[in-house]
Amino acid sequence: MVDSSRLRALDLDALARGVGELSGQVEPAELPRLWSDLDLSGPTPQALAWRARLQWRHRPEQPSQLWLDLSARAQLPLTCQRCLAPVVQDLDIERSFRFVESEDVAQAQDDESEEDLLVHEDRFDLLELIEDELLLSLPLVPLHERCPQPLVTQIPKPDDRVHPFAALARLKKTD
Ligand SMILES: [Zn+2]
């Protein structure tokens, strides 16, 4: 298991020279932007599994390119927008990225590249990338296929309202 602090400052070159592949699990609570989108009224969200493979792709008479293949799998509780109860959303992402040397190069090449581009930094934050990709893959309007309980009306029944005179009457009785 790779600890999270290392994943937030990965040495890409060292990793690409070595095993080239990392995998592990991360608790959703370690991804604060994702965590704030979750419905925490039900069971605690489970750890999500991820795998990252880094490799140089060599091309004849051209500079080699560093690529990252990322996959992640998660089951995250979101709030159903119909019944407001938690709905567990399966996410299964698989993405490939190519590293470029700077933000300028990324912007210049972005339109013509089919793949997604990342800027090659000395210390690369892999958890932030995983979090970004999970956030992008969340449904805009989470819904149960079929809601587990009848819809709850949001209008309180008259009996639920506080009745000031009834409260006063009760106070008088205790005298
Ligand atoms: Zn629902």
Backbone and ligand atoms as CSV (ligand in chain L), in Angstrom:
chain,resi,resn,atom,element,x,y,z
A,1,MET,N,N,0.852,-1.198,0.000
A,1,MET,CA,C,0.000,0.000,0.000
A,1,MET,C,C,0.886,1.247,0.000
A,2,VAL,N,N,0.578,2.162,-0.903
A,2,VAL,CA,C,1.362,3.393,-1.002
A,2,VAL,C,C,0.694,4.446,-0.119
A,3,ASP,N,N,1.472,5.154,0.679
A,3,ASP,CA,C,0.804,6.121,1.543
A,3,ASP,C,C,0.477,7.407,0.771
A,4,SER,N,N,-0.578,8.088,1.256
A,4,SER,CA,C,-1.171,9.185,0.499
A,4,SER,C,C,-0.230,10.366,0.309
A,5,SER,N,N,0.630,10.631,1.300
A,5,SER,CA,C,1.504,11.800,1.166
A,5,SER,C,C,2.451,11.597,-0.024
A,6,ARG,N,N,2.866,10.355,-0.271
A,6,ARG,CA,C,3.740,10.093,-1.417
A,6,ARG,C,C,2.971,10.297,-2.723
A,7,LEU,N,N,1.683,9.942,-2.703
A,7,LEU,CA,C,0.879,10.074,-3.923
A,7,LEU,C,C,0.619,11.535,-4.277
A,8,ARG,N,N,0.746,12.411,-3.284
A,8,ARG,CA,C,0.519,13.831,-3.551
A,8,ARG,C,C,1.789,14.502,-4.062
A,9,ALA,N,N,2.889,13.792,-4.092
A,9,ALA,CA,C,4.156,14.372,-4.574
A,9,ALA,C,C,4.965,13.273,-5.256
A,10,LEU,N,N,4.385,12.727,-6.322
A,10,LEU,CA,C,5.030,11.601,-7.006
A,10,LEU,C,C,6.185,12.073,-7.880
A,11,ASP,N,N,7.278,11.340,-7.809
A,11,ASP,CA,C,8.404,11.573,-8.709
A,11,ASP,C,C,8.154,10.728,-9.963
A,12,LEU,N,N,7.625,11.377,-11.001
A,12,LEU,CA,C,7.195,10.655,-12.202
A,12,LEU,C,C,8.365,9.951,-12.896
A,13,ASP,N,N,9.487,10.649,-12.990
A,13,ASP,CA,C,10.624,10.065,-13.709
A,13,ASP,C,C,11.136,8.819,-13.006
A,14,ALA,N,N,11.232,8.912,-11.683
A,14,ALA,CA,C,11.709,7.753,-10.922
A,14,ALA,C,C,10.742,6.579,-11.077
A,15,LEU,N,N,9.459,6.904,-11.060
A,15,LEU,CA,C,8.459,5.843,-11.189
A,15,LEU,C,C,8.518,5.206,-12.582
A,16,ALA,N,N,8.668,6.045,-13.593
A,16,ALA,CA,C,8.721,5.531,-14.968
A,16,ALA,C,C,9.983,4.686,-15.189
A,17,ARG,N,N,11.068,5.043,-14.513
A,17,ARG,CA,C,12.306,4.252,-14.630
A,17,ARG,C,C,12.182,2.928,-13.890
A,18,GLY,N,N,11.400,2.931,-12.834
A,18,GLY,CA,C,11.292,1.739,-11.986
A,18,GLY,C,C,10.140,0.842,-12.399
A,19,VAL,N,N,9.310,0.478,-11.432
A,19,VAL,CA,C,8.228,-0.475,-11.692
A,19,VAL,C,C,7.201,0.075,-12.679
A,20,GLY,N,N,7.018,1.396,-12.656
A,20,GLY,CA,C,6.107,2.012,-13.619
A,20,GLY,C,C,4.646,1.851,-13.284
A,21,GLU,N,N,4.355,1.105,-12.244
A,21,GLU,CA,C,2.941,0.883,-11.940
A,21,GLU,C,C,2.694,0.968,-10.439
A,22,LEU,N,N,1.627,1.619,-10.089
A,22,LEU,CA,C,1.231,1.741,-8.690
A,22,LEU,C,C,-0.254,1.454,-8.597
A,23,SER,N,N,-0.664,0.875,-7.480
A,23,SER,CA,C,-2.099,0.723,-7.266
A,23,SER,C,C,-2.357,0.793,-5.774
A,24,GLY,N,N,-3.585,1.043,-5.417
A,24,GLY,CA,C,-3.882,1.133,-4.001
A,24,GLY,C,C,-5.337,1.485,-3.772
A,25,GLN,N,N,-5.601,1.851,-2.551
A,25,GLN,CA,C,-6.946,2.267,-2.184
A,25,GLN,C,C,-6.836,3.603,-1.470
A,26,VAL,N,N,-7.858,4.420,-1.645
A,26,VAL,CA,C,-7.854,5.700,-0.941
A,26,VAL,C,C,-9.239,5.917,-0.336
A,27,GLU,N,N,-9.239,6.435,0.877
A,27,GLU,CA,C,-10.513,6.741,1.537
A,27,GLU,C,C,-11.101,7.997,0.901
A,28,PRO,N,N,-12.407,7.985,0.599
A,28,PRO,CA,C,-13.013,9.196,0.019
A,28,PRO,C,C,-12.785,10.445,0.880
A,29,ALA,N,N,-12.671,10.256,2.203
A,29,ALA,CA,C,-12.472,11.409,3.094
A,29,ALA,C,C,-11.152,12.118,2.814
A,30,GLU,N,N,-10.216,11.431,2.129
A,30,GLU,CA,C,-8.945,12.072,1.794
A,30,GLU,C,C,-9.046,12.954,0.552
A,31,LEU,N,N,-10.215,12.912,-0.099
A,31,LEU,CA,C,-10.425,13.731,-1.301
A,31,LEU,C,C,-11.515,14.755,-0.968
A,32,PRO,N,N,-11.134,15.920,-0.423
A,32,PRO,CA,C,-12.108,16.840,0.185
A,32,PRO,C,C,-13.175,17.364,-0.770
A,33,ARG,N,N,-12.813,17.609,-2.031
A,33,ARG,CA,C,-13.830,18.146,-2.960
A,33,ARG,C,C,-14.858,17.078,-3.284
A,34,LEU,N,N,-14.407,15.841,-3.436
A,34,LEU,CA,C,-15.324,14.735,-3.701
A,34,LEU,C,C,-16.187,14.477,-2.461
A,35,TRP,N,N,-15.534,14.483,-1.293
A,35,TRP,CA,C,-16.210,14.205,-0.021
A,35,TRP,C,C,-17.396,15.142,0.185
A,36,SER,N,N,-17.224,16.416,-0.185
A,36,SER,CA,C,-18.286,17.396,0.053
A,36,SER,C,C,-19.489,17.154,-0.871
A,37,ASP,N,N,-19.318,16.341,-1.904
A,37,ASP,CA,C,-20.445,16.019,-2.797
A,37,ASP,C,C,-21.195,14.764,-2.366
A,38,LEU,N,N,-20.687,14.058,-1.350
A,38,LEU,CA,C,-21.280,12.770,-0.995
A,38,LEU,C,C,-22.438,12.933,-0.021
A,39,ASP,N,N,-23.330,11.949,-0.046
A,39,ASP,CA,C,-24.434,11.903,0.908
A,39,ASP,C,C,-23.981,11.051,2.085
A,40,LEU,N,N,-23.784,11.692,3.234
A,40,LEU,CA,C,-23.205,10.983,4.377
A,40,LEU,C,C,-24.272,10.570,5.388
A,41,SER,N,N,-25.548,10.588,4.955
A,41,SER,CA,C,-26.617,10.230,5.892
A,41,SER,C,C,-26.760,8.719,6.017
A,42,GLY,N,N,-26.164,7.953,5.089
A,42,GLY,CA,C,-26.249,6.496,5.142
A,42,GLY,C,C,-24.945,5.891,5.627
A,43,PRO,N,N,-24.648,4.656,5.189
A,43,PRO,CA,C,-23.388,4.012,5.593
A,43,PRO,C,C,-22.170,4.802,5.106
A,44,THR,N,N,-21.053,4.679,5.836
A,44,THR,CA,C,-19.819,5.380,5.468
A,44,THR,C,C,-19.346,4.919,4.089
A,45,PRO,N,N,-18.987,5.858,3.228
A,45,PRO,CA,C,-18.489,5.472,1.897
A,45,PRO,C,C,-17.232,4.608,2.000
A,46,GLN,N,N,-17.148,3.617,1.117
A,46,GLN,CA,C,-16.008,2.703,1.148
A,46,GLN,C,C,-14.820,3.266,0.385
A,47,ALA,N,N,-13.650,2.723,0.718
A,47,ALA,CA,C,-12.423,3.122,0.024
A,47,ALA,C,C,-12.560,2.841,-1.468
A,48,LEU,N,N,-11.933,3.672,-2.274
A,48,LEU,CA,C,-11.983,3.446,-3.709
A,48,LEU,C,C,-10.635,2.914,-4.198
A,49,ALA,N,N,-10.719,2.045,-5.194
A,49,ALA,CA,C,-9.514,1.386,-5.702
A,49,ALA,C,C,-9.013,2.111,-6.944
A,50,TRP,N,N,-7.721,2.229,-7.083
A,50,TRP,CA,C,-7.155,2.899,-8.257
A,50,TRP,C,C,-5.894,2.171,-8.718
A,51,ARG,N,N,-5.546,2.403,-9.957
A,51,ARG,CA,C,-4.317,1.843,-10.527
A,51,ARG,C,C,-3.745,2.859,-11.507
A,52,ALA,N,N,-2.453,3.064,-11.452
A,52,ALA,CA,C,-1.808,4.014,-12.361
A,52,ALA,C,C,-0.594,3.352,-12.997
A,53,ARG,N,N,-0.506,3.453,-14.316
A,53,ARG,CA,C,0.649,2.894,-15.020
A,53,ARG,C,C,1.328,3.995,-15.815
A,54,LEU,N,N,2.595,4.122,-15.594
A,54,LEU,CA,C,3.362,5.194,-16.224
A,54,LEU,C,C,4.372,4.569,-17.166
A,55,GLN,N,N,4.411,5.046,-18.403
A,55,GLN,CA,C,5.418,4.476,-19.307
A,55,GLN,C,C,5.823,5.454,-20.401
A,56,TRP,N,N,7.079,5.303,-20.793
A,56,TRP,CA,C,7.594,6.068,-21.926
A,56,TRP,C,C,7.169,5.363,-23.198
A,57,ARG,N,N,6.658,6.134,-24.155
A,57,ARG,CA,C,6.366,5.563,-25.464
A,57,ARG,C,C,7.380,6.138,-26.448
A,58,HIS,N,N,8.122,5.241,-27.045
A,58,HIS,CA,C,9.201,5.673,-27.941
A,58,HIS,C,C,8.682,5.753,-29.366
A,59,ARG,N,N,9.077,6.822,-30.042
A,59,ARG,CA,C,8.641,7.022,-31.419
A,59,ARG,C,C,9.882,7.226,-32.279
A,60,PRO,N,N,9.920,6.646,-33.475
A,60,PRO,CA,C,11.113,6.774,-34.305
A,60,PRO,C,C,11.405,8.245,-34.637
A,61,GLU,N,N,12.645,8.663,-34.391
A,61,GLU,CA,C,13.156,9.994,-34.732
A,61,GLU,C,C,12.366,11.147,-34.123
A,62,GLN,N,N,11.667,10.861,-33.060
A,62,GLN,CA,C,10.972,11.937,-32.347
A,62,GLN,C,C,11.171,11.719,-30.846
A,63,PRO,N,N,10.989,12.791,-30.078
A,63,PRO,CA,C,11.167,12.615,-28.636
A,63,PRO,C,C,10.172,11.607,-28.066
A,64,SER,N,N,10.617,10.855,-27.095
A,64,SER,CA,C,9.714,9.903,-26.438
A,64,SER,C,C,8.659,10.667,-25.638
A,65,GLN,N,N,7.554,10.014,-25.429
A,65,GLN,CA,C,6.478,10.662,-24.667
A,65,GLN,C,C,6.162,9.843,-23.424
A,66,LEU,N,N,5.882,10.572,-22.337
A,66,LEU,CA,C,5.512,9.897,-21.097
A,66,LEU,C,C,3.988,9.855,-20.985
A,67,TRP,N,N,3.463,8.652,-20.820
A,67,TRP,CA,C,2.012,8.463,-20.740
A,67,TRP,C,C,1.618,7.897,-19.386
A,68,LEU,N,N,0.423,8.270,-18.965
A,68,LEU,CA,C,-0.141,7.737,-17.722
A,68,LEU,C,C,-1.499,7.116,-18.031
A,69,ASP,N,N,-1.637,5.846,-17.708
A,69,ASP,CA,C,-2.943,5.188,-17.800
A,69,ASP,C,C,-3.492,5.078,-16.390
A,70,LEU,N,N,-4.670,5.649,-16.197
A,70,LEU,CA,C,-5.260,5.691,-14.856
A,70,LEU,C,C,-6.603,4.984,-14.862
A,71,SER,N,N,-6.811,4.137,-13.870
A,71,SER,CA,C,-8.155,3.589,-13.701
A,71,SER,C,C,-8.536,3.690,-12.229
A,72,ALA,N,N,-9.812,3.849,-11.988
A,72,ALA,CA,C,-10.309,3.940,-10.613
A,72,ALA,C,C,-11.722,3.398,-10.573
A,73,ARG,N,N,-12.027,2.793,-9.459
A,73,ARG,CA,C,-13.349,2.204,-9.289
A,73,ARG,C,C,-13.869,2.603,-7.916
A,74,ALA,N,N,-15.100,3.087,-7.879
A,74,ALA,CA,C,-15.643,3.564,-6.610
A,74,ALA,C,C,-17.143,3.336,-6.563
A,75,GLN,N,N,-17.651,3.219,-5.354
A,75,GLN,CA,C,-19.099,3.187,-5.133
A,75,GLN,C,C,-19.380,4.291,-4.140
A,76,LEU,N,N,-19.997,5.354,-4.613
A,76,LEU,CA,C,-20.128,6.541,-3.780
A,76,LEU,C,C,-21.591,6.899,-3.554
A,77,PRO,N,N,-21.938,7.217,-2.296
A,77,PRO,CA,C,-23.321,7.608,-2.019
A,77,PRO,C,C,-23.579,9.074,-2.394
A,78,LEU,N,N,-24.560,9.271,-3.250
A,78,LEU,CA,C,-24.975,10.629,-3.627
A,78,LEU,C,C,-26.421,10.792,-3.189
A,79,THR,N,N,-26.926,12.014,-3.261
A,79,THR,CA,C,-28.313,12.245,-2.863
A,79,THR,C,C,-29.226,12.140,-4.085
A,80,CYS,N,N,-30.167,11.213,-4.030
A,80,CYS,CA,C,-31.141,11.070,-5.117
A,80,CYS,C,C,-31.960,12.356,-5.201
A,81,GLN,N,N,-32.041,12.914,-6.395
A,81,GLN,CA,C,-32.719,14.201,-6.553
A,81,GLN,C,C,-34.239,14.061,-6.637
A,82,ARG,N,N,-34.726,12.789,-6.563
A,82,ARG,CA,C,-36.173,12.597,-6.576
A,82,ARG,C,C,-36.689,12.375,-5.160
A,83,CYS,N,N,-36.036,11.458,-4.402
A,83,CYS,CA,C,-36.562,11.134,-3.066
A,83,CYS,C,C,-35.658,11.640,-1.945
A,84,LEU,N,N,-34.490,12.212,-2.286
A,84,LEU,CA,C,-33.549,12.800,-1.327
A,84,LEU,C,C,-32.901,11.785,-0.388
A,85,ALA,N,N,-33.043,10.485,-0.704
A,85,ALA,CA,C,-32.330,9.454,0.057
A,85,ALA,C,C,-31.010,9.162,-0.664
A,86,PRO,N,N,-30.044,8.528,0.049
A,86,PRO,CA,C,-28.775,8.234,-0.622
A,86,PRO,C,C,-28.953,7.203,-1.739
A,87,VAL,N,N,-28.254,7.407,-2.831
A,87,VAL,CA,C,-28.215,6.429,-3.920
A,87,VAL,C,C,-26.739,6.136,-4.190
A,88,VAL,N,N,-26.399,4.826,-4.205
A,88,VAL,CA,C,-24.990,4.467,-4.414
A,88,VAL,C,C,-24.689,4.468,-5.906
A,89,GLN,N,N,-23.702,5.253,-6.268
A,89,GLN,CA,C,-23.339,5.405,-7.677
A,89,GLN,C,C,-22.055,4.618,-7.954
A,90,ASP,N,N,-22.120,3.712,-8.923
A,90,ASP,CA,C,-20.914,2.996,-9.356
A,90,ASP,C,C,-20.142,3.855,-10.332
A,91,LEU,N,N,-18.870,4.026,-10.059
A,91,LEU,CA,C,-18.021,4.774,-10.997
A,91,LEU,C,C,-16.877,3.862,-11.408
A,92,ASP,N,N,-16.598,3.842,-12.675
A,92,ASP,CA,C,-15.533,2.996,-13.195
A,92,ASP,C,C,-14.840,3.808,-14.283
A,93,ILE,N,N,-13.724,4.389,-13.943
A,93,ILE,CA,C,-13.097,5.272,-14.933
A,93,ILE,C,C,-11.796,4.669,-15.444
A,94,GLU,N,N,-11.514,4.957,-16.683
A,94,GLU,CA,C,-10.286,4.495,-17.313
A,94,GLU,C,C,-9.851,5.596,-18.275
A,95,ARG,N,N,-8.714,6.220,-17.995
A,95,ARG,CA,C,-8.305,7.375,-18.803
A,95,ARG,C,C,-6.818,7.289,-19.097
A,96,SER,N,N,-6.441,7.855,-20.246
A,96,SER,CA,C,-5.022,7.949,-20.590
A,96,SER,C,C,-4.638,9.410,-20.755
A,97,PHE,N,N,-3.457,9.723,-20.286
A,97,PHE,CA,C,-2.961,11.101,-20.346
A,97,PHE,C,C,-1.544,11.099,-20.909
A,98,ARG,N,N,-1.207,12.175,-21.578
A,98,ARG,CA,C,0.169,12.352,-22.043
A,98,ARG,C,C,0.760,13.574,-21.359
A,99,PHE,N,N,1.969,13.395,-20.869
A,99,PHE,CA,C,2.629,14.520,-20.195
A,99,PHE,C,C,3.349,15.403,-21.198
A,100,VAL,N,N,3.208,16.712,-20.973
A,100,VAL,CA,C,3.978,17.684,-21.754
A,100,VAL,C,C,4.762,18.549,-20.772
A,101,GLU,N,N,5.762,19.289,-21.316
A,101,GLU,CA,C,6.707,19.918,-20.394
A,101,GLU,C,C,6.186,21.170,-19.696
A,102,SER,N,N,5.162,21.819,-20.258
A,102,SER,CA,C,4.718,23.060,-19.605
A,102,SER,C,C,3.238,23.331,-19.927
A,103,GLU,N,N,2.696,24.280,-19.182
A,103,GLU,CA,C,1.315,24.714,-19.391
A,103,GLU,C,C,1.136,25.300,-20.800
A,104,ASP,N,N,2.137,26.027,-21.277
A,104,ASP,CA,C,2.071,26.627,-22.619
A,104,ASP,C,C,1.952,25.549,-23.694
A,105,VAL,N,N,2.766,24.524,-23.565
A,105,VAL,CA,C,2.723,23.428,-24.544
A,105,VAL,C,C,1.361,22.730,-24.470
A,106,ALA,N,N,0.871,22.550,-23.256
A,106,ALA,CA,C,-0.434,21.891,-23.085
A,106,ALA,C,C,-1.524,22.685,-23.798
A,107,GLN,N,N,-1.487,24.006,-23.625
A,107,GLN,CA,C,-2.512,24.839,-24.268
A,107,GLN,C,C,-2.376,24.831,-25.785
A,108,ALA,N,N,-1.120,24.868,-26.266
A,108,ALA,CA,C,-0.879,24.887,-27.710
A,108,ALA,C,C,-1.318,23.578,-28.370
A,109,GLN,N,N,-1.162,22.471,-27.643
A,109,GLN,CA,C,-1.436,21.164,-28.253
A,109,GLN,C,C,-2.832,20.636,-27.940
A,110,ASP,N,N,-3.530,21.336,-27.066
A,110,ASP,CA,C,-4.785,20.797,-26.542
A,110,ASP,C,C,-5.813,20.519,-27.638
A,111,ASP,N,N,-5.942,21.462,-28.592
A,111,ASP,CA,C,-6.971,21.324,-29.620
A,111,ASP,C,C,-6.713,20.147,-30.559
A,112,GLU,N,N,-5.433,19.936,-30.870
A,112,GLU,CA,C,-5.138,18.905,-31.868
A,112,GLU,C,C,-4.922,17.520,-31.251
A,113,SER,N,N,-4.859,17.460,-29.905
A,113,SER,CA,C,-4.615,16.161,-29.270
A,113,SER,C,C,-5.928,15.491,-28.906
A,114,GLU,N,N,-6.014,14.220,-29.261
A,114,GLU,CA,C,-7.202,13.477,-28.849
A,114,GLU,C,C,-7.112,13.108,-27.384
A,115,GLU,N,N,-5.890,12.873,-26.930
A,115,GLU,CA,C,-5.711,12.473,-25.531
A,115,GLU,C,C,-5.692,13.707,-24.627
A,116,ASP,N,N,-5.878,13.464,-23.345
A,116,ASP,CA,C,-5.782,14.558,-22.380
A,116,ASP,C,C,-4.319,14.798,-22.043
A,117,LEU,N,N,-3.991,16.068,-21.834
A,117,LEU,CA,C,-2.612,16.443,-21.547
A,117,LEU,C,C,-2.461,16.854,-20.097
A,118,LEU,N,N,-1.326,16.492,-19.538
A,118,LEU,CA,C,-0.987,16.910,-18.180
A,118,LEU,C,C,0.384,17.562,-18.221
A,119,VAL,N,N,0.581,18.513,-17.324
A,119,VAL,CA,C,1.893,19.157,-17.255
A,119,VAL,C,C,2.809,18.305,-16.365
A,120,HIS,N,N,3.990,18.027,-16.881
A,120,HIS,CA,C,4.978,17.225,-16.159
A,120,HIS,C,C,5.613,18.064,-15.058
A,121,GLU,N,N,5.244,17.763,-13.837
A,121,GLU,CA,C,5.801,18.507,-12.707
A,121,GLU,C,C,6.768,17.616,-11.948
A,122,ASP,N,N,7.688,18.242,-11.237
A,122,ASP,CA,C,8.663,17.458,-10.468
A,122,ASP,C,C,7.981,16.600,-9.422
A,123,ARG,N,N,6.957,17.194,-8.819
A,123,ARG,CA,C,6.197,16.447,-7.810
A,123,ARG,C,C,4.747,16.447,-8.251
A,124,PHE,N,N,4.301,15.332,-8.750
A,124,PHE,CA,C,2.980,15.264,-9.344
A,124,PHE,C,C,1.955,14.745,-8.327
A,125,ASP,N,N,0.805,15.423,-8.259
A,125,ASP,CA,C,-0.244,15.045,-7.303
A,125,ASP,C,C,-1.227,14.069,-7.961
A,126,LEU,N,N,-0.997,12.793,-7.750
A,126,LEU,CA,C,-1.841,11.766,-8.370
A,126,LEU,C,C,-3.240,11.729,-7.749
A,127,LEU,N,N,-3.317,11.987,-6.441
A,127,LEU,CA,C,-4.632,11.956,-5.787
A,127,LEU,C,C,-5.536,13.061,-6.317
A,128,GLU,N,N,-4.937,14.212,-6.614
A,128,GLU,CA,C,-5.737,15.308,-7.148
A,128,GLU,C,C,-6.291,14.936,-8.523
A,129,LEU,N,N,-5.482,14.248,-9.323
A,129,LEU,CA,C,-5.948,13.807,-10.642
A,129,LEU,C,C,-7.082,12.785,-10.503
A,130,ILE,N,N,-6.912,11.836,-9.582
A,130,ILE,CA,C,-7.963,10.834,-9.354
A,130,ILE,C,C,-9.251,11.535,-8.922
A,131,GLU,N,N,-9.110,12.511,-8.016
A,131,GLU,CA,C,-10.269,13.258,-7.530
A,131,GLU,C,C,-10.939,14.027,-8.672
A,132,ASP,N,N,-10.137,14.697,-9.513
A,132,ASP,CA,C,-10.683,15.433,-10.662
A,132,ASP,C,C,-11.497,14.507,-11.563
A,133,GLU,N,N,-10.932,13.342,-11.861
A,133,GLU,CA,C,-11.594,12.425,-12.797
A,133,GLU,C,C,-12.879,11.862,-12.203
A,134,LEU,N,N,-12.867,11.578,-10.911
A,134,LEU,CA,C,-14.093,11.085,-10.267
A,134,LEU,C,C,-15.165,12.171,-10.264
A,135,LEU,N,N,-14.762,13.403,-9.959
A,135,LEU,CA,C,-15.731,14.513,-9.953
A,135,LEU,C,C,-16.348,14.690,-11.339
A,136,LEU,N,N,-15.510,14.573,-12.377
A,136,LEU,CA,C,-16.014,14.731,-13.741
A,136,LEU,C,C,-16.992,13.628,-14.126
A,137,SER,N,N,-16.831,12.468,-13.518
A,137,SER,CA,C,-17.679,11.346,-13.915
A,137,SER,C,C,-18.938,11.211,-13.050
A,138,LEU,N,N,-19.094,12.088,-12.054
A,138,LEU,CA,C,-20.323,12.049,-11.250
A,138,LEU,C,C,-21.515,12.476,-12.104
A,139,PRO,N,N,-22.663,11.824,-11.935
A,139,PRO,CA,C,-23.837,12.270,-12.697
A,139,PRO,C,C,-24.289,13.643,-12.226
A,140,LEU,N,N,-24.781,14.462,-13.153
A,140,LEU,CA,C,-25.257,15.798,-12.784
A,140,LEU,C,C,-26.480,15.707,-11.885
A,141,VAL,N,N,-27.357,14.773,-12.203
A,141,VAL,CA,C,-28.581,14.596,-11.417
A,141,VAL,C,C,-28.656,13.136,-10.974
A,142,PRO,N,N,-28.124,12.825,-9.772
A,142,PRO,CA,C,-28.169,11.439,-9.309
A,142,PRO,C,C,-29.614,11.011,-9.024
A,143,LEU,N,N,-29.970,9.825,-9.470
A,143,LEU,CA,C,-31.335,9.321,-9.271
A,143,LEU,C,C,-31.294,7.817,-9.044
A,144,HIS,N,N,-32.154,7.325,-8.157
A,144,HIS,CA,C,-32.389,5.885,-8.083
A,144,HIS,C,C,-33.047,5.450,-9.389
A,145,GLU,N,N,-32.760,4.225,-9.823
A,145,GLU,CA,C,-33.522,3.705,-10.948
A,145,GLU,C,C,-34.995,3.629,-10.532
A,146,ARG,N,N,-35.192,3.138,-9.323
A,146,ARG,CA,C,-36.534,3.137,-8.747
A,146,ARG,C,C,-36.377,3.516,-7.278
A,147,CYS,N,N,-36.992,4.579,-6.849
A,147,CYS,CA,C,-36.789,5.059,-5.483
A,147,CYS,C,C,-37.345,4.057,-4.472
A,148,PRO,N,N,-36.589,3.823,-3.381
A,148,PRO,CA,C,-36.961,2.771,-2.426
A,148,PRO,C,C,-38.199,3.099,-1.598
A,149,GLN,N,N,-38.521,4.358,-1.437
A,149,GLN,CA,C,-39.664,4.702,-0.595
A,149,GLN,C,C,-40.520,5.746,-1.310
A,150,PRO,N,N,-41.798,5.819,-0.912
A,150,PRO,CA,C,-42.652,6.812,-1.558
A,150,PRO,C,C,-42.114,8.225,-1.326
A,151,LEU,N,N,-42.418,9.094,-2.225
A,151,LEU,CA,C,-41.914,10.453,-2.107
A,151,LEU,C,C,-42.428,11.109,-0.836
A,152,VAL,N,N,-41.541,11.832,-0.181
A,152,VAL,CA,C,-41.908,12.536,1.043
A,152,VAL,C,C,-42.327,13.946,0.656
A,153,THR,N,N,-43.501,14.338,1.106
A,153,THR,CA,C,-43.878,15.713,0.812
A,153,THR,C,C,-43.168,16.644,1.789
A,154,GLN,N,N,-42.808,17.788,1.318
A,154,GLN,CA,C,-42.005,18.698,2.132
A,154,GLN,C,C,-42.883,19.660,2.943
A,155,ILE,N,N,-44.221,19.617,2.727
A,155,ILE,CA,C,-45.097,20.553,3.438
A,155,ILE,C,C,-45.499,19.930,4.782
A,156,PRO,N,N,-45.248,20.609,5.892
A,156,PRO,CA,C,-45.607,20.019,7.180
A,156,PRO,C,C,-47.125,19.934,7.343
A,157,LYS,N,N,-47.574,18.862,8.022
A,157,LYS,CA,C,-49.004,18.729,8.293
A,157,LYS,C,C,-49.387,19.770,9.352
A,158,PRO,N,N,-50.678,20.202,9.384
A,158,PRO,CA,C,-51.068,21.243,10.348
A,158,PRO,C,C,-50.741,20.846,11.795
A,159,ASP,N,N,-50.865,19.530,12.124
A,159,ASP,CA,C,-50.617,19.061,13.498
A,159,ASP,C,C,-49.179,19.288,13.944
A,160,ASP,N,N,-48.249,19.326,12.949
A,160,ASP,CA,C,-46.833,19.455,13.293
A,160,ASP,C,C,-46.466,20.883,13.663
A,161,ARG,N,N,-47.318,21.821,13.318
A,161,ARG,CA,C,-46.965,23.214,13.591
A,161,ARG,C,C,-47.122,23.533,15.076
A,162,VAL,N,N,-46.304,24.394,15.538
A,162,VAL,CA,C,-46.419,24.808,16.937
A,162,VAL,C,C,-47.627,25.731,17.055
A,163,HIS,N,N,-48.461,25.427,17.980
A,163,HIS,CA,C,-49.661,26.237,18.162
A,163,HIS,C,C,-49.496,27.048,19.440
A,164,PRO,N,N,-49.290,28.362,19.339
A,164,PRO,CA,C,-48.949,29.141,20.538
A,164,PRO,C,C,-50.035,29.103,21.608
A,165,PHE,N,N,-51.288,29.068,21.185
A,165,PHE,CA,C,-52.351,29.095,22.207
A,165,PHE,C,C,-52.437,27.778,22.951
A,166,ALA,N,N,-52.218,26.666,22.226
A,166,ALA,CA,C,-52.237,25.354,22.870
A,166,ALA,C,C,-51.119,25.266,23.901
A,167,ALA,N,N,-49.946,25.819,23.538
A,167,ALA,CA,C,-48.803,25.796,24.454
A,167,ALA,C,C,-49.115,26.610,25.706
A,168,LEU,N,N,-49.773,27.737,25.497
A,168,LEU,CA,C,-50.153,28.611,26.611
A,168,LEU,C,C,-51.150,27.900,27.529
A,169,ALA,N,N,-52.112,27.192,26.907
A,169,ALA,CA,C,-53.122,26.478,27.670
A,169,ALA,C,C,-52.461,25.414,28.547
A,170,ARG,N,N,-51.456,24.735,27.975
A,170,ARG,CA,C,-50.769,23.685,28.732
A,170,ARG,C,C,-50.042,24.303,29.937
A,171,LEU,N,N,-49.444,25.480,29.738
A,171,LEU,CA,C,-48.728,26.145,30.824
A,171,LEU,C,C,-49.689,26.481,31.965
A,172,LYS,N,N,-50.883,26.969,31.555
A,172,LYS,CA,C,-51.884,27.385,32.565
A,172,LYS,C,C,-52.340,26.209,33.415
A,173,LYS,N,N,-52.485,25.011,32.730
A,173,LYS,CA,C,-52.962,23.828,33.428
A,173,LYS,C,C,-52.019,23.408,34.551
A,174,THR,N,N,-50.706,23.634,34.342
A,174,THR,CA,C,-49.732,23.163,35.350
A,174,THR,C,C,-49.734,24.061,36.579
A,175,ASP,N,N,-50.402,25.211,36.494
A,175,ASP,CA,C,-50.456,26.103,37.669
A,175,ASP,C,C,-51.138,25.453,38.860
L,1,ZN,ZN,ZN,-34.636,8.154,-5.069
